[in-house]
Each structure stands twice: as structure tokens, then as C-alpha cells.
Amino acid sequence: MQKNRAKRVLALAISLAMMSFVAGCAHMEKSPPERHTGYAYIHKPLPEASRKVDTARAAGKEKECPNEFKAAKDTVDNAYAIYIACRTQEGIAMAQDGINKLNALCPYVAPPPPPAPTASLSADPASIKQNRCATLSWSSANASSASIDQGIGSVAPSGSKQVCPVSTTRYTMTVAGAGGSQTAATTVTVIPLAKKTVVFDAVALFDIDKSDLKPEGKEQLKAYREEAKAELSRADKITITGHTDNTGSAEHNMKLSLQRAEAVRDYLMGLGVDPSKMEVKGAGETNPMADNGTVEGRAKNRRVEVDITGLEK
């Protein structure tokens, strides 16, 4: 009876021992031969840490972030040394620390976003008279394409272009690049201009069929010069046109009208009017303003017209 009880107790003890051994082995793994631990089996975190070192090295981490790789490997090596020195739990904890370091090696750093493009656009001059031009100048950075509206289209990232708008116009430049898009704008203001015409009676300026100015004609032009001094100075262009009636041949009248226009130009030039602004024309009898069939009409047609253009309204 006592022998049977002893056998049952022994069997129970053996079973408990086996269960304890199996449970312990569940947390064990063969020791890596190269580690020379002296144990056939060691706790899993240590060989796992060794494999992590090999995997990181194969992935190029040793070169990609050498300092961090060395620190993690040293931690694993120290874990083995502590474990072999019978500080088991401390070695296991250090091996886990090494695993964590190896998992965090060389984290991916997202590149900074591409810089946003910049653009500038200006006009010189910003205000122009009608029939004049301005120069658009622009520049940009971090842009792969650029365009300007108002029919200009694609342009180089930096450059200039002459524009001659007929009315006030706003120009917008749009640039685009990897970092997005940007716009810049400028306005060319067009100043409306007026034309002013002064008509001189040819009889008051010249003797009949002559192109030499009479003294009273010179006085009349001198008075006009003083009165219109500012306008003549601001004018873009001064056109002097001689006209005749239809008396005589058309060829003679054309020549006489031009000579009279030249006489007026020369006298105004002597009074200080800019010759580069003045243009002379002879219209002869081709542009009557009244009926050449009457004395009064022919008198009106014998004239010299001074057209001033380019005056601001």
C-alpha cells in the first residue's frame, strides 16, 4: 500500500518536472554557434537580436547609418556578455533593447517639399500715350513653365517684351513648378490723346501764287507759337499741310501747297519748335473744304493746316 502511494507521488513529481521543462523550452532557442555562449539553448530574445544584426547589415544599414548601427550591435554584444555571466534577466532585457534599436535604424526621412515658385512682372513705363509702347520685364524662380496672358503666351522664366496696347491693359503672368503655381500682374495705363487742328488762311500768310511768308503772316505765326507753346512742346507729331483751290494746273497747285507748308515749318522751326516733330505735306487741290465754284469757296480752300497729335485729353 505504501509502495503504491510512493509510486504515485514519484509519477506526479516527474510530470510536474516535465511540464516545467517544456514550459521553459517554449521561451528558449538554440544558441547561435558564433556566439560561443556555452549553452545549447538560450532565451529567444538573444538569437533574435543576432538575426536582427545580420538582417540590418544585409540591408546596408551599417553604411547608411554607421553610428546608430554600431550602437545597436554593441548593445546586442553586451547582452550576450551579461547573459553568459549569469545575469540572465538583465541580458534578456538588454537583448530586447538591442532589437528595438535595430528596428529603429535609419528611419525614413521624407524630403522637404519643393519650394514654391515666385514671380514678378513690371512695366516700364507704367503709363504711355496712345500709339506708344512699354516694356514688360519679368523674372521667376523654382518654375518650370511661365506664360503671360493678353495673347503673349508661353515665355521664358525670365525675360522682357515690348507691348503696345491700344487701351489700358492688365497683364498677368502665371508660373508653375513642382512646388505649385504663382501669379504676378502689372498694368500698362494708356493715356487717351487728342488731335488739334489750326487752320491758317493762305491769303493772310502769302501773296497770291507765292510761297514766301508776308510780314503779317510771320506775325500771325509768331502769335500762334506763343499761344500754343505748351501744346507744340508736348505734341508727339506736328503735321503741316498746304492746300490750294483748283485755279491753275493740279501739278502747279501740288507744288505750291508743299512749298507753303515748308515755309510755315521753317518759320516755326526758327521760333524754336522741334523740327523732328514736324512733317510737311502738299495736298494741292485734292482736299477742298468748300465749293471751288464760288469765290468764297475758293478762298476757304486756300489754306495751311497745322495738326497737333499726341496731346493728352
C-alpha positions as CSV (number, residue, x, y, z in Angstrom):
1,M,0.0,0.0,0.0
2,Q,2.7,2.4,0.9
3,K,4.7,1.4,-2.1
4,N,1.8,2.3,-4.4
5,R,1.5,5.7,-2.8
6,A,5.2,6.4,-3.3
7,K,5.0,5.4,-6.9
8,R,2.0,7.8,-7.5
9,V,3.9,10.7,-5.8
10,L,7.0,10.0,-7.9
11,A,5.0,9.9,-11.1
12,L,3.3,13.2,-10.2
13,A,6.7,14.8,-9.5
14,I,8.1,13.6,-12.8
15,S,5.0,15.0,-14.6
16,L,5.4,18.4,-12.9
17,A,9.1,18.5,-13.8
18,M,8.4,17.6,-17.4
19,M,5.8,20.3,-17.7
20,S,8.1,22.8,-16.2
21,F,10.9,21.8,-18.6
22,V,8.5,22.1,-21.6
23,A,7.2,25.5,-20.5
24,G,10.8,26.7,-20.1
25,C,11.8,25.4,-23.5
26,A,8.9,27.4,-25.1
27,H,11.0,30.5,-24.3
28,M,14.3,29.0,-25.4
29,E,16.1,28.7,-28.8
30,K,19.3,27.2,-30.0
31,S,22.3,29.3,-29.2
32,P,24.0,30.8,-32.3
33,P,27.3,28.9,-32.7
34,E,29.2,32.0,-33.5
35,R,28.3,33.5,-30.1
36,H,30.1,30.7,-28.1
37,T,27.7,31.0,-25.2
38,G,28.5,27.5,-23.8
39,Y,24.7,26.8,-23.8
40,A,22.8,24.6,-26.2
41,Y,19.7,26.7,-25.7
42,I,19.3,30.3,-24.7
43,H,16.4,32.7,-24.3
44,K,14.8,33.7,-27.6
45,P,15.5,37.5,-27.4
46,L,19.2,36.9,-27.8
47,P,19.3,34.9,-31.0
48,E,16.5,37.1,-32.3
49,A,18.8,40.1,-31.7
50,S,21.6,38.3,-33.5
51,R,19.4,37.8,-36.6
52,K,18.3,41.4,-36.5
53,V,22.0,42.5,-36.6
54,D,22.6,40.2,-39.7
55,T,19.4,41.5,-41.4
56,A,20.3,45.1,-40.8
57,R,23.8,44.6,-42.1
58,A,22.5,42.9,-45.2
59,A,20.1,45.8,-45.8
60,G,23.0,48.2,-45.8
61,K,22.2,49.9,-42.5
62,E,25.8,49.6,-41.4
63,K,26.8,52.0,-44.2
64,E,23.6,54.1,-44.2
65,C,23.8,55.0,-40.5
66,P,27.0,53.6,-39.2
67,N,27.0,55.2,-35.7
68,E,23.5,54.0,-34.9
69,F,24.2,50.5,-36.3
70,K,27.3,50.2,-34.1
71,A,25.4,51.3,-31.0
72,A,22.7,48.7,-31.6
73,K,25.2,45.9,-32.3
74,D,27.2,46.8,-29.2
75,T,24.0,46.6,-27.2
76,V,23.4,43.1,-28.5
77,D,27.0,42.0,-27.9
78,N,26.8,43.3,-24.3
79,A,23.5,41.5,-23.9
80,Y,25.3,38.2,-24.7
81,A,28.2,39.0,-22.3
82,I,25.8,39.8,-19.5
83,Y,23.7,36.7,-20.2
84,I,26.8,34.4,-20.2
85,A,27.8,36.0,-16.9
86,C,24.6,34.5,-15.4
87,R,22.7,37.8,-15.2
88,T,20.0,36.2,-17.3
89,Q,17.1,38.7,-17.0
90,E,19.4,41.7,-17.4
91,G,20.9,40.1,-20.6
92,I,17.4,39.3,-21.9
93,A,16.3,42.9,-21.3
94,M,19.4,44.3,-23.0
95,A,18.9,42.0,-26.0
96,Q,15.3,43.4,-26.3
97,D,16.8,46.9,-26.2
98,G,19.1,45.9,-29.0
99,I,16.2,44.6,-31.0
100,N,14.3,47.9,-30.5
101,K,17.4,49.9,-31.6
102,L,17.9,47.7,-34.7
103,N,14.2,48.1,-35.6
104,A,14.5,51.8,-35.4
105,L,17.7,52.1,-37.5
106,C,17.9,54.7,-40.3
107,P,14.3,55.9,-40.2
108,Y,13.0,57.2,-43.4
109,V,13.1,61.0,-43.5
110,A,10.7,62.5,-46.0
111,P,12.4,65.0,-48.3
112,P,11.3,68.6,-47.8
113,P,8.6,69.8,-50.1
114,P,9.8,71.5,-53.2
115,P,10.0,75.3,-52.8
116,A,7.0,77.3,-54.1
117,P,7.7,79.3,-57.3
118,T,8.0,83.0,-57.2
119,A,7.2,85.5,-60.0
120,S,7.5,89.2,-60.6
121,L,6.2,91.3,-63.5
122,S,6.6,95.0,-64.2
123,A,6.1,97.5,-67.0
124,D,8.3,100.4,-68.0
125,P,6.9,102.9,-68.3
126,A,3.7,102.1,-66.5
127,S,1.8,104.8,-68.3
128,I,2.1,105.5,-72.0
129,K,0.4,107.7,-74.5
130,Q,-1.7,106.2,-77.3
131,N,0.4,104.7,-80.1
132,R,3.4,104.3,-77.7
133,C,4.8,101.1,-76.3
134,A,6.0,99.9,-72.9
135,T,8.4,97.1,-72.0
136,L,7.2,94.2,-69.8
137,S,10.0,92.7,-67.7
138,W,9.6,89.5,-65.6
139,S,11.5,87.0,-63.6
140,S,10.7,83.8,-61.7
141,A,12.3,81.2,-59.6
142,N,11.5,77.5,-58.9
143,A,9.3,77.4,-62.0
144,S,9.4,75.1,-65.0
145,S,6.9,77.0,-67.1
146,A,5.7,80.5,-67.4
147,S,3.1,82.3,-69.5
148,I,1.6,85.8,-69.8
149,D,-2.0,86.5,-70.9
150,Q,-3.2,89.1,-73.4
151,G,-2.1,86.9,-76.3
152,I,1.5,86.7,-75.3
153,G,1.5,83.0,-74.3
154,S,4.4,80.9,-73.1
155,V,7.6,82.8,-72.2
156,A,11.0,82.0,-70.7
157,P,11.2,82.0,-66.9
158,S,12.8,85.5,-67.1
159,G,12.8,88.0,-69.9
160,S,11.2,91.1,-71.4
161,K,8.9,92.0,-74.3
162,Q,7.6,95.2,-75.8
163,V,3.9,95.7,-75.8
164,C,1.8,98.4,-77.4
165,P,-1.7,98.2,-76.1
166,V,-4.4,100.5,-77.6
167,S,-6.1,100.9,-74.2
168,T,-5.3,100.4,-70.5
169,T,-4.4,96.7,-70.1
170,R,-3.6,94.5,-67.2
171,Y,-1.1,91.7,-67.8
172,T,-0.9,88.6,-65.6
173,M,2.0,86.2,-65.5
174,T,1.4,82.6,-64.3
175,V,4.3,80.4,-63.4
176,A,4.2,76.7,-62.3
177,G,6.7,74.3,-60.8
178,A,7.0,71.3,-58.6
179,G,6.1,73.4,-55.6
180,G,2.8,74.8,-57.1
181,S,1.9,77.9,-59.1
182,Q,2.1,81.6,-58.6
183,T,0.9,84.7,-60.5
184,A,2.1,88.3,-60.8
185,A,0.5,91.2,-62.6
186,T,1.1,94.7,-63.8
187,T,-1.0,97.3,-65.6
188,V,0.0,99.5,-68.5
189,T,-2.1,102.6,-68.4
190,V,-2.8,104.1,-71.8
191,I,-3.4,107.9,-71.8
192,P,-6.0,108.9,-74.4
193,L,-4.7,111.5,-76.8
194,A,-6.4,114.3,-78.7
195,K,-5.8,115.9,-82.1
196,K,-5.9,119.6,-82.5
197,T,-6.1,121.4,-85.9
198,V,-5.4,125.0,-86.5
199,V,-6.3,126.4,-90.0
200,F,-4.4,129.5,-91.4
201,D,-5.8,131.4,-94.3
202,A,-3.2,131.3,-97.0
203,V,-4.1,134.8,-98.1
204,A,-3.1,136.1,-94.7
205,L,0.2,134.3,-94.9
206,F,1.2,134.6,-98.6
207,D,0.7,136.7,-101.6
208,I,-1.2,135.2,-104.5
209,D,0.6,132.3,-106.1
210,K,3.6,132.8,-103.8
211,S,5.2,130.7,-101.0
212,D,7.2,133.4,-99.3
213,L,5.7,134.4,-95.9
214,K,4.4,138.0,-95.8
215,P,5.4,140.1,-92.8
216,E,1.9,139.9,-91.4
217,G,1.9,136.2,-92.0
218,K,5.1,135.9,-89.9
219,E,3.4,137.9,-87.1
220,Q,0.4,135.6,-87.2
221,L,2.7,132.5,-86.9
222,K,4.7,134.2,-84.1
223,A,1.5,134.8,-82.2
224,Y,0.4,131.2,-82.7
225,R,3.7,130.0,-81.5
226,E,3.4,131.9,-78.2
227,E,-0.3,130.9,-77.8
228,A,0.4,127.2,-78.5
229,K,3.8,126.9,-77.0
230,A,2.9,124.3,-74.5
231,E,0.9,122.2,-77.0
232,L,3.7,122.3,-79.6
233,S,6.2,121.2,-76.9
234,R,4.1,118.3,-75.7
235,A,3.0,117.1,-79.1
236,D,4.1,113.8,-80.5
237,K,3.7,115.0,-84.0
238,I,3.0,118.2,-85.9
239,T,1.8,117.8,-89.4
240,I,1.7,120.9,-91.6
241,T,-0.4,120.5,-94.8
242,G,-0.7,123.1,-97.6
243,H,-4.0,123.3,-99.6
244,T,-5.0,125.3,-102.7
245,D,-8.1,125.9,-104.8
246,N,-8.5,124.5,-108.2
247,T,-7.2,127.5,-110.1
248,G,-4.3,126.5,-112.3
249,S,-2.9,123.1,-113.0
250,A,-3.1,120.3,-110.5
251,E,0.7,119.8,-110.7
252,H,1.3,123.5,-110.0
253,N,-1.1,123.5,-107.1
254,M,0.5,120.5,-105.6
255,K,4.0,122.1,-105.7
256,L,2.7,125.4,-104.4
257,S,0.9,123.8,-101.5
258,L,4.0,121.9,-100.5
259,Q,6.2,125.0,-100.7
260,R,3.8,126.9,-98.5
261,A,3.8,124.1,-95.9
262,E,7.6,124.1,-95.9
263,A,7.7,127.9,-95.4
264,V,5.5,127.6,-92.3
265,R,7.6,124.7,-91.0
266,D,10.8,126.6,-91.5
267,Y,9.5,129.7,-89.7
268,L,8.2,127.7,-86.7
269,M,11.5,125.9,-86.5
270,G,13.2,129.3,-86.3
271,L,10.9,130.1,-83.4
272,G,12.1,127.0,-81.5
273,V,9.6,124.3,-82.5
274,D,11.3,120.9,-82.6
275,P,11.9,120.1,-86.3
276,S,12.0,116.3,-85.6
277,K,8.3,116.5,-84.7
278,M,7.2,118.4,-87.8
279,E,6.1,116.8,-91.1
280,V,5.1,118.7,-94.2
281,K,2.6,117.7,-96.9
282,G,1.3,119.2,-100.0
283,A,-2.4,118.4,-100.8
284,G,-2.9,120.8,-103.7
285,E,-6.5,121.0,-104.7
286,T,-7.3,117.4,-103.7
287,N,-8.9,118.1,-100.3
288,P,-11.2,121.1,-100.6
289,M,-13.3,122.1,-97.6
290,A,-15.6,124.3,-99.6
291,D,-17.1,124.6,-103.2
292,N,-14.4,125.7,-105.7
293,G,-17.2,127.0,-107.8
294,T,-17.6,130.2,-105.8
295,V,-15.2,132.9,-104.8
296,E,-15.9,132.3,-101.1
297,G,-15.3,128.6,-101.5
298,R,-12.0,129.0,-103.3
299,A,-10.9,131.4,-100.6
300,K,-11.6,128.8,-97.9
301,N,-9.7,126.2,-99.8
302,R,-6.5,128.2,-100.0
303,R,-5.2,127.4,-96.5
304,V,-2.4,125.8,-94.4
305,E,-3.5,123.4,-91.7
306,V,-1.3,122.6,-88.6
307,D,-2.4,119.3,-87.0
308,I,-1.0,118.6,-83.5
309,T,-1.3,115.0,-82.4
310,G,-0.3,113.3,-79.2
311,L,-1.8,115.7,-76.7
312,E,-3.3,114.2,-73.6
313,K,-7.1,114.6,-73.3
